[in-house]
């Protein structure tokens, strides 16, 4: 069976998802559902990045806030306002945030709830966090490979770094970039420009924070521990499927990377299953991760063979609010949880999809869109109810069932939009254009249109038809 492997940038669970982050997973879901509709085997993992210093910084702020012995600084007062007022966190929960791991665990679960509410059909049974001990072993294996390739250097500041200035390595990365597909081609030009920003003076390690542990006393910087996350996605899936504790992960990773460089054949069923699912068919992330995408290209170009390298990138444009990029951690965002709680999951998903044009383009949040969607849904509901009524009426007039619809043309238009990422246009075609264009009068035509709605709304807005009693 043909497969589709969809991966995306990790969740960073330090606060609720803003709607732009949520859109990344909704896009992945549409691709997954469309691939399943085409009878493909789909893997769509969702995982969380427990990395960086932010959780520790926030926990120190709440430790001080809830201590009676200290004065609260302006920065701590701002953090309290952000979590209590914008994120609507009860004080009882905030008191547990004096432990940074509690923050990450809490929001990891909250975000998974948000994604499930939005009908994101990820493979949640294989979800993981980078706190998993095997993740550190995986990252250490990669660092050892950089060292083997003489790309691990001490930079001018005396810090361990990767030698992105190596001319041969840069040519390999550029060659991979040239072969890689982008859903919107202008993003390839943006990545070429970002190549100039990746430097060899970025330090690889830090002394504190969460992250992959290196030599028992260092933490790998979060910008250097996840470039090959797609491979670890597959490892976690097939490790969990194996249901055994006898796996020596270090040996698995060492063997796996030899296979990925065509240096040996698979020595275990686990390695064999991983390589059968590579390459990643489409990787989804946001535009502000351009430098990280460049680093991913560098990593794949030197560590794995061409046939296992990521095939396509879907890079999403920024969502703007008040003239600035949305950022929940900075208090400037529309939260996915607020959309869900205020409008309900179905409408929230439509608001996320219908903002702006193509998801790869920057957009400004349209405050009038929820009202527009109400009108769209009201008109569609009236039309769809009429189709349901008409579909089950007996045909009493001779030849009335000969009314024909251009079914193939309708389906081709919708599928072309979905395949190119124009989800807004596909939804408008279904909810607005078809009702205006086809005032059908026969049961046959009504049944045909109902079939089209069931087929494509199950991809774009899966819960929209749940309120209707559909009987064909």
Secondary structure, 3 states (H helix, E strand, C coil): CCEEEEEECCECCCCCCEHHHHHHHHHHHHHHHHHHHCCCEEEECCCECCCECHHHHHHHHHHHHCCCCCCCCHHHHHHHHHHHHHCCCCHHHHHHHHCHHHHHHHHHHHHHHHHHHCCCCCCHHHCCECCCHHHHHHHHHHHHHHHHCCCEEECCCCCEEECCCCHHHHHHHHHHHHHCEECCCHHHHHHHHHHHHCCCCCECEECCCECCEECCCEEECHHHCCCCHHHHHHHHHHHHHHCCCCCCHHHHHHHHHHHHCCCCCCCCHHHHHHHHHCCCCEEEEEHHHHHHHHHHHHHHHHHCCHHHCCCEEEEECCEEECCEECEHHHCECCEHHHHHHHHCHHHHHHHHHHCCCCCCCCEECCCCHHHHHHHHHHHHHHHHHHHHHHHCCCCCCCCHHHCCCCHHHHHHHHHHHHHHCCHHHHHHHHHHHHHHHCCCCCHHHHHHHHHHHHHHHHHHCCCCCCCCCCCC
